[in-house]
Amino acid sequence: MKLNNLDREIRLLCPTCGCTDFSHEEHNENDLVTCAQCERKMSKGDLINENSEVINEAKHEIASEAKKQIEAEMKKMLKNAFKGSKNIKIR
Ligand SMILES: [Zn+2]
């Protein structure tokens, strides 16, 4: 069974202004990011924590999309199984 692409791109939002653009300082041990709009500095971990709701939502979306695809696939398989039974002849 093959599922379609379930990848989701999650845009992390600045908790202060909702901006999605961040600049990263390279070689930064604390992994600090700076909001492009309000210049709030925070660690990547904090940013992910602040966006946990958005991330959870995306996870739910992926799960329900996978379920939909699996159900459609199961229906197809059942249909095929019944189709095949026509060819069974009992002597
Ligand atoms: Zn901001």
PDB file of the backbone (N, CA, C, O) and the ligand in Angstrom, with CONECT records:
HET     ZN  A 101       1
ATOM      1  N   MET A   1       0.849  -1.197   0.000  1.00  0.00           N
ATOM      2  CA  MET A   1       0.000   0.000   0.000  1.00  0.00           C
ATOM      3  C   MET A   1       0.884   1.246   0.000  1.00  0.00           C
ATOM      4  O   MET A   1       1.780   1.398   0.831  1.00  0.00           O
ATOM      5  N   LYS A   2       0.610   2.114  -0.939  1.00  0.00           N
ATOM      6  CA  LYS A   2       1.415   3.336  -1.014  1.00  0.00           C
ATOM      7  C   LYS A   2       0.554   4.517  -0.644  1.00  0.00           C
ATOM      8  O   LYS A   2      -0.560   4.663  -1.146  1.00  0.00           O
ATOM      9  N   LEU A   3       1.055   5.348   0.219  1.00  0.00           N
ATOM     10  CA  LEU A   3       0.320   6.560   0.581  1.00  0.00           C
ATOM     11  C   LEU A   3       0.922   7.747  -0.166  1.00  0.00           C
ATOM     12  O   LEU A   3       2.123   7.802  -0.432  1.00  0.00           O
ATOM     13  N   ASN A   4       0.070   8.666  -0.485  1.00  0.00           N
ATOM     14  CA  ASN A   4       0.554   9.894  -1.114  1.00  0.00           C
ATOM     15  C   ASN A   4       1.423  10.666  -0.140  1.00  0.00           C
ATOM     16  O   ASN A   4       1.452  10.392   1.059  1.00  0.00           O
ATOM     17  N   ASN A   5       2.100  11.598  -0.670  1.00  0.00           N
ATOM     18  CA  ASN A   5       2.978  12.431   0.135  1.00  0.00           C
ATOM     19  C   ASN A   5       2.219  13.080   1.305  1.00  0.00           C
ATOM     20  O   ASN A   5       1.252  13.815   1.105  1.00  0.00           O
ATOM     21  N   LEU A   6       2.674  12.795   2.503  1.00  0.00           N
ATOM     22  CA  LEU A   6       2.001  13.334   3.691  1.00  0.00           C
ATOM     23  C   LEU A   6       2.808  14.448   4.348  1.00  0.00           C
ATOM     24  O   LEU A   6       2.473  14.923   5.433  1.00  0.00           O
ATOM     25  N   ASP A   7       3.862  14.848   3.679  1.00  0.00           N
ATOM     26  CA  ASP A   7       4.708  15.883   4.272  1.00  0.00           C
ATOM     27  C   ASP A   7       3.953  17.192   4.434  1.00  0.00           C
ATOM     28  O   ASP A   7       3.171  17.598   3.575  1.00  0.00           O
ATOM     29  N   ARG A   8       4.206  17.815   5.528  1.00  0.00           N
ATOM     30  CA  ARG A   8       3.618  19.136   5.767  1.00  0.00           C
ATOM     31  C   ARG A   8       4.748  20.090   6.130  1.00  0.00           C
ATOM     32  O   ARG A   8       5.655  19.760   6.895  1.00  0.00           O
ATOM     33  N   GLU A   9       4.662  21.258   5.566  1.00  0.00           N
ATOM     34  CA  GLU A   9       5.641  22.258   5.960  1.00  0.00           C
ATOM     35  C   GLU A   9       5.020  23.096   7.069  1.00  0.00           C
ATOM     36  O   GLU A   9       3.953  23.687   6.905  1.00  0.00           O
ATOM     37  N   ILE A  10       5.702  23.132   8.179  1.00  0.00           N
ATOM     38  CA  ILE A  10       5.189  23.905   9.302  1.00  0.00           C
ATOM     39  C   ILE A  10       5.953  25.217   9.382  1.00  0.00           C
ATOM     40  O   ILE A  10       7.176  25.235   9.514  1.00  0.00           O
ATOM     41  N   ARG A  11       5.223  26.293   9.300  1.00  0.00           N
ATOM     42  CA  ARG A  11       5.855  27.600   9.431  1.00  0.00           C
ATOM     43  C   ARG A  11       5.790  28.021  10.887  1.00  0.00           C
ATOM     44  O   ARG A  11       4.713  28.163  11.467  1.00  0.00           O
ATOM     45  N   LEU A  12       6.946  28.214  11.455  1.00  0.00           N
ATOM     46  CA  LEU A  12       6.993  28.659  12.845  1.00  0.00           C
ATOM     47  C   LEU A  12       6.725  30.154  12.898  1.00  0.00           C
ATOM     48  O   LEU A  12       7.280  30.930  12.121  1.00  0.00           O
ATOM     49  N   LEU A  13       5.868  30.538  13.824  1.00  0.00           N
ATOM     50  CA  LEU A  13       5.473  31.938  13.938  1.00  0.00           C
ATOM     51  C   LEU A  13       6.143  32.583  15.130  1.00  0.00           C
ATOM     52  O   LEU A  13       6.315  31.962  16.179  1.00  0.00           O
ATOM     53  N   CYS A  14       6.514  33.820  14.959  1.00  0.00           N
ATOM     54  CA  CYS A  14       7.027  34.592  16.079  1.00  0.00           C
ATOM     55  C   CYS A  14       5.897  34.785  17.083  1.00  0.00           C
ATOM     56  O   CYS A  14       4.830  35.274  16.710  1.00  0.00           O
ATOM     57  N   PRO A  15       6.102  34.411  18.359  1.00  0.00           N
ATOM     58  CA  PRO A  15       5.033  34.538  19.362  1.00  0.00           C
ATOM     59  C   PRO A  15       4.656  36.001  19.615  1.00  0.00           C
ATOM     60  O   PRO A  15       3.563  36.276  20.109  1.00  0.00           O
ATOM     61  N   THR A  16       5.518  36.913  19.293  1.00  0.00           N
ATOM     62  CA  THR A  16       5.238  38.331  19.547  1.00  0.00           C
ATOM     63  C   THR A  16       4.442  38.979  18.406  1.00  0.00           C
ATOM     64  O   THR A  16       3.421  39.625  18.642  1.00  0.00           O
ATOM     65  N   CYS A  17       4.920  38.799  17.172  1.00  0.00           N
ATOM     66  CA  CYS A  17       4.298  39.538  16.079  1.00  0.00           C
ATOM     67  C   CYS A  17       3.716  38.626  15.000  1.00  0.00           C
ATOM     68  O   CYS A  17       3.061  39.122  14.084  1.00  0.00           O
ATOM     69  N   GLY A  18       3.930  37.327  15.076  1.00  0.00           N
ATOM     70  CA  GLY A  18       3.346  36.412  14.096  1.00  0.00           C
ATOM     71  C   GLY A  18       4.097  36.341  12.786  1.00  0.00           C
ATOM     72  O   GLY A  18       3.636  35.719  11.828  1.00  0.00           O
ATOM     73  N   CYS A  19       5.236  36.968  12.744  1.00  0.00           N
ATOM     74  CA  CYS A  19       6.073  36.949  11.550  1.00  0.00           C
ATOM     75  C   CYS A  19       6.679  35.546  11.360  1.00  0.00           C
ATOM     76  O   CYS A  19       6.965  34.859  12.341  1.00  0.00           O
ATOM     77  N   THR A  20       6.873  35.124  10.112  1.00  0.00           N
ATOM     78  CA  THR A  20       7.424  33.785   9.875  1.00  0.00           C
ATOM     79  C   THR A  20       8.868  33.830   9.379  1.00  0.00           C
ATOM     80  O   THR A  20       9.448  32.795   9.050  1.00  0.00           O
ATOM     81  N   ASP A  21       9.432  35.001   9.328  1.00  0.00           N
ATOM     82  CA  ASP A  21      10.824  35.116   8.874  1.00  0.00           C
ATOM     83  C   ASP A  21      11.767  35.280  10.053  1.00  0.00           C
ATOM     84  O   ASP A  21      11.597  36.163  10.894  1.00  0.00           O
ATOM     85  N   PHE A  22      12.739  34.428  10.092  1.00  0.00           N
ATOM     86  CA  PHE A  22      13.718  34.494  11.174  1.00  0.00           C
ATOM     87  C   PHE A  22      15.108  34.444  10.576  1.00  0.00           C
ATOM     88  O   PHE A  22      15.344  33.775   9.569  1.00  0.00           O
ATOM     89  N   SER A  23      16.006  35.143  11.193  1.00  0.00           N
ATOM     90  CA  SER A  23      17.388  34.999  10.758  1.00  0.00           C
ATOM     91  C   SER A  23      18.133  34.164  11.796  1.00  0.00           C
ATOM     92  O   SER A  23      17.926  34.300  13.001  1.00  0.00           O
ATOM     93  N   HIS A  24      18.981  33.319  11.302  1.00  0.00           N
ATOM     94  CA  HIS A  24      19.739  32.438  12.184  1.00  0.00           C
ATOM     95  C   HIS A  24      21.171  32.934  12.221  1.00  0.00           C
ATOM     96  O   HIS A  24      21.745  33.308  11.199  1.00  0.00           O
ATOM     97  N   GLU A  25      21.718  32.929  13.383  1.00  0.00           N
ATOM     98  CA  GLU A  25      23.129  33.263  13.476  1.00  0.00           C
ATOM     99  C   GLU A  25      23.922  31.984  13.360  1.00  0.00           C
ATOM    100  O   GLU A  25      23.719  31.033  14.114  1.00  0.00           O
ATOM    101  N   GLU A  26      24.809  31.977  12.425  1.00  0.00           N
ATOM    102  CA  GLU A  26      25.592  30.772  12.221  1.00  0.00           C
ATOM    103  C   GLU A  26      26.620  30.605  13.331  1.00  0.00           C
ATOM    104  O   GLU A  26      27.068  31.573  13.946  1.00  0.00           O
ATOM    105  N   HIS A  27      26.976  29.358  13.565  1.00  0.00           N
ATOM    106  CA  HIS A  27      27.949  29.014  14.608  1.00  0.00           C
ATOM    107  C   HIS A  27      27.493  29.513  15.969  1.00  0.00           C
ATOM    108  O   HIS A  27      28.313  29.866  16.817  1.00  0.00           O
ATOM    109  N   ASN A  28      26.235  29.539  16.164  1.00  0.00           N
ATOM    110  CA  ASN A  28      25.698  29.992  17.450  1.00  0.00           C
ATOM    111  C   ASN A  28      25.374  28.777  18.306  1.00  0.00           C
ATOM    112  O   ASN A  28      24.545  27.950  17.926  1.00  0.00           O
ATOM    113  N   GLU A  29      26.014  28.667  19.443  1.00  0.00           N
ATOM    114  CA  GLU A  29      25.858  27.465  20.262  1.00  0.00           C
ATOM    115  C   GLU A  29      24.467  27.334  20.844  1.00  0.00           C
ATOM    116  O   GLU A  29      23.968  26.222  21.011  1.00  0.00           O
ATOM    117  N   ASN A  30      23.829  28.463  21.157  1.00  0.00           N
ATOM    118  CA  ASN A  30      22.487  28.410  21.738  1.00  0.00           C
ATOM    119  C   ASN A  30      21.400  28.282  20.671  1.00  0.00           C
ATOM    120  O   ASN A  30      20.214  28.178  20.985  1.00  0.00           O
ATOM    121  N   ASP A  31      21.817  28.290  19.422  1.00  0.00           N
ATOM    122  CA  ASP A  31      20.880  28.157  18.324  1.00  0.00           C
ATOM    123  C   ASP A  31      19.814  29.255  18.376  1.00  0.00           C
ATOM    124  O   ASP A  31      18.615  28.992  18.281  1.00  0.00           O
ATOM    125  N   LEU A  32      20.287  30.480  18.529  1.00  0.00           N
ATOM    126  CA  LEU A  32      19.375  31.616  18.627  1.00  0.00           C
ATOM    127  C   LEU A  32      18.859  32.019  17.255  1.00  0.00           C
ATOM    128  O   LEU A  32      19.589  32.028  16.264  1.00  0.00           O
ATOM    129  N   VAL A  33      17.576  32.351  17.235  1.00  0.00           N
ATOM    130  CA  VAL A  33      17.014  32.904  16.007  1.00  0.00           C
ATOM    131  C   VAL A  33      16.478  34.300  16.331  1.00  0.00           C
ATOM    132  O   VAL A  33      16.075  34.583  17.460  1.00  0.00           O
ATOM    133  N   THR A  34      16.485  35.149  15.330  1.00  0.00           N
ATOM    134  CA  THR A  34      15.999  36.520  15.516  1.00  0.00           C
ATOM    135  C   THR A  34      14.848  36.767  14.560  1.00  0.00           C
ATOM    136  O   THR A  34      14.955  36.511  13.360  1.00  0.00           O
ATOM    137  N   CYS A  35      13.748  37.265  15.101  1.00  0.00           N
ATOM    138  CA  CYS A  35      12.600  37.580  14.271  1.00  0.00           C
ATOM    139  C   CYS A  35      12.964  38.726  13.328  1.00  0.00           C
ATOM    140  O   CYS A  35      13.562  39.719  13.743  1.00  0.00           O
ATOM    141  N   ALA A  36      12.596  38.574  12.058  1.00  0.00           N
ATOM    142  CA  ALA A  36      12.954  39.590  11.070  1.00  0.00           C
ATOM    143  C   ALA A  36      12.148  40.868  11.268  1.00  0.00           C
ATOM    144  O   ALA A  36      12.562  41.940  10.829  1.00  0.00           O
ATOM    145  N   GLN A  37      11.002  40.755  11.927  1.00  0.00           N
ATOM    146  CA  GLN A  37      10.137  41.923  12.048  1.00  0.00           C
ATOM    147  C   GLN A  37      10.332  42.678  13.362  1.00  0.00           C
ATOM    148  O   GLN A  37      10.630  43.873  13.360  1.00  0.00           O
ATOM    149  N   CYS A  38      10.161  41.966  14.496  1.00  0.00           N
ATOM    150  CA  CYS A  38      10.239  42.671  15.783  1.00  0.00           C
ATOM    151  C   CYS A  38      11.582  42.475  16.468  1.00  0.00           C
ATOM    152  O   CYS A  38      11.829  43.006  17.551  1.00  0.00           O
ATOM    153  N   GLU A  39      12.452  41.694  15.812  1.00  0.00           N
ATOM    154  CA  GLU A  39      13.818  41.464  16.287  1.00  0.00           C
ATOM    155  C   GLU A  39      13.878  40.792  17.648  1.00  0.00           C
ATOM    156  O   GLU A  39      14.866  40.930  18.369  1.00  0.00           O
ATOM    157  N   ARG A  40      12.829  40.066  18.002  1.00  0.00           N
ATOM    158  CA  ARG A  40      12.871  39.293  19.234  1.00  0.00           C
ATOM    159  C   ARG A  40      13.838  38.133  19.045  1.00  0.00           C
ATOM    160  O   ARG A  40      13.810  37.439  18.029  1.00  0.00           O
ATOM    161  N   LYS A  41      14.680  37.939  20.030  1.00  0.00           N
ATOM    162  CA  LYS A  41      15.632  36.837  19.978  1.00  0.00           C
ATOM    163  C   LYS A  41      15.129  35.698  20.848  1.00  0.00           C
ATOM    164  O   LYS A  41      14.665  35.916  21.967  1.00  0.00           O
ATOM    165  N   MET A  42      15.223  34.509  20.340  1.00  0.00           N
ATOM    166  CA  MET A  42      14.844  33.346  21.148  1.00  0.00           C
ATOM    167  C   MET A  42      15.577  32.135  20.618  1.00  0.00           C
ATOM    168  O   MET A  42      16.089  32.137  19.498  1.00  0.00           O
ATOM    169  N   SER A  43      15.621  31.095  21.445  1.00  0.00           N
ATOM    170  CA  SER A  43      16.281  29.890  20.978  1.00  0.00           C
ATOM    171  C   SER A  43      15.307  29.120  20.102  1.00  0.00           C
ATOM    172  O   SER A  43      14.091  29.282  20.201  1.00  0.00           O
ATOM    173  N   LYS A  44      15.863  28.288  19.250  1.00  0.00           N
ATOM    174  CA  LYS A  44      15.025  27.480  18.365  1.00  0.00           C
ATOM    175  C   LYS A  44      14.076  26.603  19.179  1.00  0.00           C
ATOM    176  O   LYS A  44      12.930  26.383  18.788  1.00  0.00           O
ATOM    177  N   GLY A  45      14.571  26.104  20.321  1.00  0.00           N
ATOM    178  CA  GLY A  45      13.743  25.267  21.179  1.00  0.00           C
ATOM    179  C   GLY A  45      12.539  26.027  21.718  1.00  0.00           C
ATOM    180  O   GLY A  45      11.432  25.491  21.771  1.00  0.00           O
ATOM    181  N   ASP A  46      12.759  27.279  22.119  1.00  0.00           N
ATOM    182  CA  ASP A  46      11.657  28.106  22.609  1.00  0.00           C
ATOM    183  C   ASP A  46      10.645  28.357  21.504  1.00  0.00           C
ATOM    184  O   ASP A  46       9.434  28.308  21.718  1.00  0.00           O
ATOM    185  N   LEU A  47      11.167  28.624  20.332  1.00  0.00           N
ATOM    186  CA  LEU A  47      10.302  28.886  19.180  1.00  0.00           C
ATOM    187  C   LEU A  47       9.409  27.676  18.905  1.00  0.00           C
ATOM    188  O   LEU A  47       8.217  27.820  18.633  1.00  0.00           O
ATOM    189  N   ILE A  48       9.998  26.489  18.980  1.00  0.00           N
ATOM    190  CA  ILE A  48       9.230  25.258  18.738  1.00  0.00           C
ATOM    191  C   ILE A  48       8.194  25.062  19.844  1.00  0.00           C
ATOM    192  O   ILE A  48       7.060  24.665  19.576  1.00  0.00           O
ATOM    193  N   ASN A  49       8.595  25.346  21.107  1.00  0.00           N
ATOM    194  CA  ASN A  49       7.646  25.263  22.226  1.00  0.00           C
ATOM    195  C   ASN A  49       6.466  26.201  22.024  1.00  0.00           C
ATOM    196  O   ASN A  49       5.314  25.826  22.246  1.00  0.00           O
ATOM    197  N   GLU A  50       6.766  27.424  21.599  1.00  0.00           N
ATOM    198  CA  GLU A  50       5.709  28.418  21.387  1.00  0.00           C
ATOM    199  C   GLU A  50       4.764  27.993  20.271  1.00  0.00           C
ATOM    200  O   GLU A  50       3.598  28.387  20.241  1.00  0.00           O
ATOM    201  N   ASN A  51       5.284  27.184  19.358  1.00  0.00           N
ATOM    202  CA  ASN A  51       4.482  26.765  18.203  1.00  0.00           C
ATOM    203  C   ASN A  51       3.934  25.355  18.355  1.00  0.00           C
ATOM    204  O   ASN A  51       3.473  24.759  17.382  1.00  0.00           O
ATOM    205  N   SER A  52       3.981  24.815  19.574  1.00  0.00           N
ATOM    206  CA  SER A  52       3.602  23.410  19.752  1.00  0.00           C
ATOM    207  C   SER A  52       2.163  23.141  19.298  1.00  0.00           C
ATOM    208  O   SER A  52       1.848  22.046  18.832  1.00  0.00           O
ATOM    209  N   GLU A  53       1.299  24.144  19.437  1.00  0.00           N
ATOM    210  CA  GLU A  53      -0.087  23.963  19.026  1.00  0.00           C
ATOM    211  C   GLU A  53      -0.174  23.754  17.512  1.00  0.00           C
ATOM    212  O   GLU A  53      -0.861  22.859  17.020  1.00  0.00           O
ATOM    213  N   VAL A  54       0.549  24.613  16.798  1.00  0.00           N
ATOM    214  CA  VAL A  54       0.570  24.532  15.339  1.00  0.00           C
ATOM    215  C   VAL A  54       1.149  23.189  14.897  1.00  0.00           C
ATOM    216  O   VAL A  54       0.668  22.560  13.954  1.00  0.00           O
ATOM    217  N   ILE A  55       2.205  22.769  15.613  1.00  0.00           N
ATOM    218  CA  ILE A  55       2.864  21.520  15.261  1.00  0.00           C
ATOM    219  C   ILE A  55       1.929  20.339  15.524  1.00  0.00           C
ATOM    220  O   ILE A  55       1.847  19.416  14.714  1.00  0.00           O
ATOM    221  N   ASN A  56       1.223  20.371  16.664  1.00  0.00           N
ATOM    222  CA  ASN A  56       0.272  19.301  16.980  1.00  0.00           C
ATOM    223  C   ASN A  56      -0.859  19.236  15.958  1.00  0.00           C
ATOM    224  O   ASN A  56      -1.298  18.156  15.563  1.00  0.00           O
ATOM    225  N   GLU A  57      -1.319  20.407  15.540  1.00  0.00           N
ATOM    226  CA  GLU A  57      -2.377  20.469  14.543  1.00  0.00           C
ATOM    227  C   GLU A  57      -1.924  19.789  13.253  1.00  0.00           C
ATOM    228  O   GLU A  57      -2.669  19.022  12.643  1.00  0.00           O
ATOM    229  N   ALA A  58      -0.700  20.083  12.855  1.00  0.00           N
ATOM    230  CA  ALA A  58      -0.155  19.495  11.633  1.00  0.00           C
ATOM    231  C   ALA A  58      -0.057  17.981  11.774  1.00  0.00           C
ATOM    232  O   ALA A  58      -0.295  17.247  10.815  1.00  0.00           O
ATOM    233  N   LYS A  59       0.296  17.515  12.974  1.00  0.00           N
ATOM    234  CA  LYS A  59       0.393  16.072  13.207  1.00  0.00           C
ATOM    235  C   LYS A  59      -0.975  15.417  13.059  1.00  0.00           C
ATOM    236  O   LYS A  59      -1.101  14.350  12.458  1.00  0.00           O
ATOM    237  N   HIS A  60      -2.016  16.079  13.622  1.00  0.00           N
ATOM    238  CA  HIS A  60      -3.375  15.554  13.506  1.00  0.00           C
ATOM    239  C   HIS A  60      -3.800  15.499  12.050  1.00  0.00           C
ATOM    240  O   HIS A  60      -4.422  14.537  11.600  1.00  0.00           O
ATOM    241  N   GLU A  61      -3.450  16.554  11.322  1.00  0.00           N
ATOM    242  CA  GLU A  61      -3.809  16.637   9.914  1.00  0.00           C
ATOM    243  C   GLU A  61      -3.190  15.481   9.138  1.00  0.00           C
ATOM    244  O   GLU A  61      -3.843  14.845   8.310  1.00  0.00           O
ATOM    245  N   ILE A  62      -1.911  15.224   9.426  1.00  0.00           N
ATOM    246  CA  ILE A  62      -1.207  14.148   8.740  1.00  0.00           C
ATOM    247  C   ILE A  62      -1.862  12.806   9.078  1.00  0.00           C
ATOM    248  O   ILE A  62      -2.050  11.961   8.202  1.00  0.00           O
ATOM    249  N   ALA A  63      -2.207  12.619  10.358  1.00  0.00           N
ATOM    250  CA  ALA A  63      -2.809  11.355  10.784  1.00  0.00           C
ATOM    251  C   ALA A  63      -4.166  11.143  10.116  1.00  0.00           C
ATOM    252  O   ALA A  63      -4.471  10.040   9.663  1.00  0.00           O
ATOM    253  N   SER A  64      -4.986  12.202  10.054  1.00  0.00           N
ATOM    254  CA  SER A  64      -6.309  12.017   9.472  1.00  0.00           C
ATOM    255  C   SER A  64      -6.215  11.835   7.956  1.00  0.00           C
ATOM    256  O   SER A  64      -7.022  11.121   7.362  1.00  0.00           O
ATOM    257  N   GLU A  65      -5.233  12.481   7.338  1.00  0.00           N
ATOM    258  CA  GLU A  65      -5.024  12.309   5.895  1.00  0.00           C
ATOM    259  C   GLU A  65      -4.591  10.870   5.599  1.00  0.00           C
ATOM    260  O   GLU A  65      -5.052  10.264   4.631  1.00  0.00           O
ATOM    261  N   ALA A  66      -3.702  10.331   6.439  1.00  0.00           N
ATOM    262  CA  ALA A  66      -3.238   8.957   6.265  1.00  0.00           C
ATOM    263  C   ALA A  66      -4.411   7.996   6.425  1.00  0.00           C
ATOM    264  O   ALA A  66      -4.536   7.032   5.669  1.00  0.00           O
ATOM    265  N   LYS A  67      -5.269   8.258   7.409  1.00  0.00           N
ATOM    266  CA  LYS A  67      -6.431   7.406   7.663  1.00  0.00           C
ATOM    267  C   LYS A  67      -7.364   7.397   6.448  1.00  0.00           C
ATOM    268  O   LYS A  67      -7.856   6.350   6.029  1.00  0.00           O
ATOM    269  N   LYS A  68      -7.592   8.588   5.899  1.00  0.00           N
ATOM    270  CA  LYS A  68      -8.452   8.713   4.724  1.00  0.00           C
ATOM    271  C   LYS A  68      -7.903   7.872   3.580  1.00  0.00           C
ATOM    272  O   LYS A  68      -8.635   7.143   2.911  1.00  0.00           O
ATOM    273  N   GLN A  69      -6.614   7.991   3.374  1.00  0.00           N
ATOM    274  CA  GLN A  69      -5.998   7.273   2.259  1.00  0.00           C
ATOM    275  C   GLN A  69      -6.050   5.772   2.476  1.00  0.00           C
ATOM    276  O   GLN A  69      -6.276   5.012   1.534  1.00  0.00           O
ATOM    277  N   ILE A  70      -5.842   5.341   3.720  1.00  0.00           N
ATOM    278  CA  ILE A  70      -5.864   3.911   4.024  1.00  0.00           C
ATOM    279  C   ILE A  70      -7.277   3.369   3.822  1.00  0.00           C
ATOM    280  O   ILE A  70      -7.454   2.285   3.265  1.00  0.00           O
ATOM    281  N   GLU A  71      -8.289   4.125   4.277  1.00  0.00           N
ATOM    282  CA  GLU A  71      -9.672   3.675   4.113  1.00  0.00           C
ATOM    283  C   GLU A  71     -10.047   3.536   2.643  1.00  0.00           C
ATOM    284  O   GLU A  71     -10.702   2.570   2.250  1.00  0.00           O
ATOM    285  N   ALA A  72      -9.625   4.514   1.829  1.00  0.00           N
ATOM    286  CA  ALA A  72      -9.909   4.459   0.397  1.00  0.00           C
ATOM    287  C   ALA A  72      -9.247   3.237  -0.229  1.00  0.00           C
ATOM    288  O   ALA A  72      -9.822   2.564  -1.084  1.00  0.00           O
ATOM    289  N   GLU A  73      -8.019   2.969   0.222  1.00  0.00           N
ATOM    290  CA  GLU A  73      -7.255   1.841  -0.302  1.00  0.00           C
ATOM    291  C   GLU A  73      -7.921   0.509   0.085  1.00  0.00           C
ATOM    292  O   GLU A  73      -7.975  -0.426  -0.714  1.00  0.00           O
ATOM    293  N   MET A  74      -8.426   0.445   1.327  1.00  0.00           N
ATOM    294  CA  MET A  74      -9.093  -0.764   1.807  1.00  0.00           C
ATOM    295  C   MET A  74     -10.358  -1.044   1.000  1.00  0.00           C
ATOM    296  O   MET A  74     -10.652  -2.188   0.651  1.00  0.00           O
ATOM    297  N   LYS A  75     -11.100   0.028   0.710  1.00  0.00           N
ATOM    298  CA  LYS A  75     -12.322  -0.117  -0.078  1.00  0.00           C
ATOM    299  C   LYS A  75     -11.989  -0.691  -1.440  1.00  0.00           C
ATOM    300  O   LYS A  75     -12.676  -1.585  -1.934  1.00  0.00           O
ATOM    301  N   LYS A  76     -10.933  -0.171  -2.042  1.00  0.00           N
ATOM    302  CA  LYS A  76     -10.501  -0.632  -3.356  1.00  0.00           C
ATOM    303  C   LYS A  76     -10.158  -2.123  -3.290  1.00  0.00           C
ATOM    304  O   LYS A  76     -10.523  -2.904  -4.169  1.00  0.00           O
ATOM    305  N   MET A  77      -9.436  -2.497  -2.208  1.00  0.00           N
ATOM    306  CA  MET A  77      -9.014  -3.885  -2.061  1.00  0.00           C
ATOM    307  C   MET A  77     -10.220  -4.807  -1.899  1.00  0.00           C
ATOM    308  O   MET A  77     -10.263  -5.896  -2.473  1.00  0.00           O
ATOM    309  N   LEU A  78     -11.194  -4.363  -1.117  1.00  0.00           N
ATOM    310  CA  LEU A  78     -12.400  -5.169  -0.905  1.00  0.00           C
ATOM    311  C   LEU A  78     -13.166  -5.350  -2.210  1.00  0.00           C
ATOM    312  O   LEU A  78     -13.643  -6.438  -2.533  1.00  0.00           O
ATOM    313  N   LYS A  79     -13.267  -4.245  -2.948  1.00  0.00           N
ATOM    314  CA  LYS A  79     -13.953  -4.280  -4.235  1.00  0.00           C
ATOM    315  C   LYS A  79     -13.288  -5.312  -5.143  1.00  0.00           C
ATOM    316  O   LYS A  79     -13.954  -6.137  -5.768  1.00  0.00           O
ATOM    317  N   ASN A  80     -11.976  -5.244  -5.198  1.00  0.00           N
ATOM    318  CA  ASN A  80     -11.231  -6.170  -6.044  1.00  0.00           C
ATOM    319  C   ASN A  80     -11.415  -7.607  -5.597  1.00  0.00           C
ATOM    320  O   ASN A  80     -11.500  -8.523  -6.415  1.00  0.00           O
ATOM    321  N   ALA A  81     -11.475  -7.789  -4.292  1.00  0.00           N
ATOM    322  CA  ALA A  81     -11.630  -9.136  -3.762  1.00  0.00           C
ATOM    323  C   ALA A  81     -12.975  -9.724  -4.194  1.00  0.00           C
ATOM    324  O   ALA A  81     -13.062 -10.901  -4.543  1.00  0.00           O
ATOM    325  N   PHE A  82     -14.016  -8.898  -4.168  1.00  0.00           N
ATOM    326  CA  PHE A  82     -15.329  -9.394  -4.568  1.00  0.00           C
ATOM    327  C   PHE A  82     -15.403  -9.610  -6.070  1.00  0.00           C
ATOM    328  O   PHE A  82     -16.062 -10.531  -6.553  1.00  0.00           O
ATOM    329  N   LYS A  83     -14.710  -8.741  -6.797  1.00  0.00           N
ATOM    330  CA  LYS A  83     -14.657  -8.894  -8.245  1.00  0.00           C
ATOM    331  C   LYS A  83     -14.057 -10.254  -8.598  1.00  0.00           C
ATOM    332  O   LYS A  83     -14.534 -10.966  -9.482  1.00  0.00           O
ATOM    333  N   GLY A  84     -12.988 -10.582  -7.867  1.00  0.00           N
ATOM    334  CA  GLY A  84     -12.279 -11.830  -8.148  1.00  0.00           C
ATOM    335  C   GLY A  84     -13.147 -13.054  -7.884  1.00  0.00           C
ATOM    336  O   GLY A  84     -12.977 -14.091  -8.526  1.00  0.00           O
ATOM    337  N   SER A  85     -14.075 -12.934  -6.943  1.00  0.00           N
ATOM    338  CA  SER A  85     -14.848 -14.112  -6.557  1.00  0.00           C
ATOM    339  C   SER A  85     -15.756 -14.601  -7.681  1.00  0.00           C
ATOM    340  O   SER A  85     -16.188 -15.754  -7.690  1.00  0.00           O
ATOM    341  N   LYS A  86     -16.038 -13.708  -8.629  1.00  0.00           N
ATOM    342  CA  LYS A  86     -16.859 -14.116  -9.774  1.00  0.00           C
ATOM    343  C   LYS A  86     -16.168 -15.203 -10.590  1.00  0.00           C
ATOM    344  O   LYS A  86     -16.816 -16.010 -11.257  1.00  0.00           O
ATOM    345  N   ASN A  87     -14.873 -15.206 -10.524  1.00  0.00           N
ATOM    346  CA  ASN A  87     -14.115 -16.151 -11.337  1.00  0.00           C
ATOM    347  C   ASN A  87     -13.963 -17.523 -10.682  1.00  0.00           C
ATOM    348  O   ASN A  87     -13.416 -18.457 -11.270  1.00  0.00           O
ATOM    349  N   ILE A  88     -14.453 -17.616  -9.471  1.00  0.00           N
ATOM    350  CA  ILE A  88     -14.342 -18.898  -8.796  1.00  0.00           C
ATOM    351  C   ILE A  88     -15.507 -19.782  -9.217  1.00  0.00           C
ATOM    352  O   ILE A  88     -16.671 -19.432  -9.026  1.00  0.00           O
ATOM    353  N   LYS A  89     -15.188 -20.889  -9.771  1.00  0.00           N
ATOM    354  CA  LYS A  89     -16.247 -21.807 -10.170  1.00  0.00           C
ATOM    355  C   LYS A  89     -16.170 -23.074  -9.346  1.00  0.00           C
ATOM    356  O   LYS A  89     -15.105 -23.674  -9.199  1.00  0.00           O
ATOM    357  N   ILE A  90     -17.288 -23.466  -8.820  1.00  0.00           N
ATOM    358  CA  ILE A  90     -17.311 -24.685  -8.029  1.00  0.00           C
ATOM    359  C   ILE A  90     -17.888 -25.791  -8.890  1.00  0.00           C
ATOM    360  O   ILE A  90     -18.987 -25.665  -9.430  1.00  0.00           O
ATOM    361  N   ARG A  91     -17.143 -26.870  -9.014  1.00  0.00           N
ATOM    362  CA  ARG A  91     -17.616 -27.979  -9.848  1.00  0.00           C
ATOM    363  C   ARG A  91     -18.182 -29.093  -8.995  1.00  0.00           C
ATOM    364  O   ARG A  91     -18.628 -30.110  -9.525  1.00  0.00           O
TER     365      ARG A  91
HETATM  366 ZN    ZN A 101       8.410  39.001  15.763  1.00  0.00          ZN2+
END
